[in-house]
């Protein structure tokens, strides 16, 4: 890969990387910290993570901010209305469509999620999205294959 791949994390993948110090999602955060990949999230993803952590583990919010900063996560702008409508048709849920549209407009190379219902199990989306959609492990394999 000539340039660092742009990897978009939805809230399920980002939460997995924050919550567990092992596994594919944490490895993606470490890869971002090493500068091997460019990690992207939307403002909606950050807000959702903050809501969950305020409810489940308020004391770790400061540590999460440090972790996200070290991973070099870039917060991308929301998408335009037309893209949002197209994405809502694909996933059938406004909140998830907002995240997908942000990744699409940001030019992500890969969309990482653990959401079976809206993303991983959505065959129509899998064929129409401009990027592969997969789990953290799938993304790591995709990165590895691109380096070989």
Protein Blocks (a to p, Z undefined) as FASTA:
>chain_A
ZZacdddddfklmmmmmmpcgdjklmmmmmmmnopaccdddfklmmmmmmmmmmmmmmlm
mmmmmmmmmnopacdddddfklmmmmmmmnopaklmmmmmmmmmnopabdcdfbfklmmm
mmklmmmpcbdcddfklmmmmmmmmmZZ
